[in-house]
C-alpha cells in the first residue's frame, strides 16, 4: 500500500457526546450522539454512514450524467434499519434511491439514457463506500500508547 492509497480522518471529542472529524485536507464535520437539543450534532455516526454511501454514489453518477446535461433535480435518499441482534448493533436493508430530472432535449435525453447504467456501475464497481460495506472488511480497534 502506498501513501496515495491511505485515507485518514481524525476524530476529536469536543464535549459530552460531541465530536469533530477532520480530514487530511483540513475539512471538518461535527457530529454526535443526536442528543443535542440545539442541533450542534446534526448528524449521528450512522447518519454519516448513510450520507457517505449516498454521497459516494451521487458523485459517481453526477460525473457520468452531468457531462451530457445539468440536472434540474438531483436527490439521493439512503435508508436502512438499525437493529441489534446476536451480531451486535448494525444496519440492514440499506437502499439508495436516485431521483434525478434532466431538461428536455437531446442532451437531457442522453443523460436520462445513461442514468440507470451509471447508478448500476456505481453500485457494482465504483463507489468505494458501498462496495466496502457490501463486501465487508476487517476493522481493527486498538488503544495507542499515551
N, C-alpha and C positions, 0 to 999 in steps of 0.2 A: 504494500500500500504506500502511495506517495502522499506528500503534503497536499497535492491537488485533490486528493480523494477525501481528505479529512474534513469533517464539518464539526464545528464547535459552538456550543451555546453554554453560557454560564448563567446559573440561576442564583439570585441573591434574595435572602429574606429581607423584606422592608418593614415588616410589622407582623403582628399575630395574624396568620392566615393570608398574608400578602407577600407577593414575590415579584421580582422583575427579571426577565430573561434578557440577556444581551448577547448579540452575535458578534462575530469577529470583525464586522464592519462598523460596529458601534450602534446598530439598530437595537431598540428596546421595545418590549411589550410587557405591560403589567398584567398580572393575573392573580387569582387567589382561590379561596375555597367557595366563593359565591355567597359569602355571608355578610358582605359589606352593604349596609342599607343605602349608602351613598353611591354605590356602583363603582367604587375605585377598582374593584376586582371584577370588571365587567365580564371576563371570561374565566371559566374554570379550566383545569388541565384537560378534562375530557372534551370540552368545547373547543379547546385549541387543537386537539387531535382531529376533531371533525373539520375544523377550519383548514387544517393542513392538508387533509385528504381533498377537500373541495378546492382549495387554492391551487394545489399541485395540478389537478386535472383541469381546472379552469385555465391555468397558464398554458398548458399543452394545447387545449382546444382553441384558445384565443389566437395563438401563433398560427395554427393551421387555417382558421377560418377568416380572421380579420385581414389577411393579405388579399382576400378577394373582396370583402365588403365590411364596413364598420357596422357592428351590430347596433340596433336600436334598443335592444334589451339583451342583457347577458346576466342571468342569475343561476347560481348553482346552489342547490339545497342538499345538505347532507344530514341524514337521520340515522339513528341507531338506538338500540335498547341497552341500558346499563343494567346488568344483572350481577348477582352474587350467587355462586354455586360451588361445587367441590373444587373448581379451578381457581376460586377467589373472585374478586371483582373484575369485571371485564365488559366489553361492548360486544353485542351481537347484532345481526341483521343490519349491517351497515349498508346504506343505499345512497347513491349520488345521483341526483336528478338535475338535468340541464333544462333551462327554459331560455331559449335564445331566439331572437327575432332579427331578421335582416331586411333591408329595404327591398322594395320591388325592383325588378330589372335584372339584367344579366349578371352583374356582379353578386347581387343578393342570391340569385338562383344558384350560382356556383358555390357560394358559402353554405347555403342550405343543403346542397347535394353532398358536400363532404362532411357535414356536421356529424352524422351517425358514425362514419368511419373514424373521424377524429376522436370522438368520445371512446369508441372501442379500442383504438390504438393507445390512447392514454391509459385506459383501464388495463389492457392486456400487456403493455410493454413499457410505456414511457414514465408514468407517474411513480416516482421513487417512493413516495409516502404510501400510497395504497398497495403498491407491489410488496413493500416491506411488511405491511400489516397482513396481507393475504398469504404470503409465503411464510412469513414468520422469521425471526432472527433472535438469537440468544442475546439477552441483556445481562450484563454483569453489574452488580452493585457492590461497591467497596467503601471503606472508610479510609481516607487519606491520613497519613501521619500528621499530627498537628503539634 
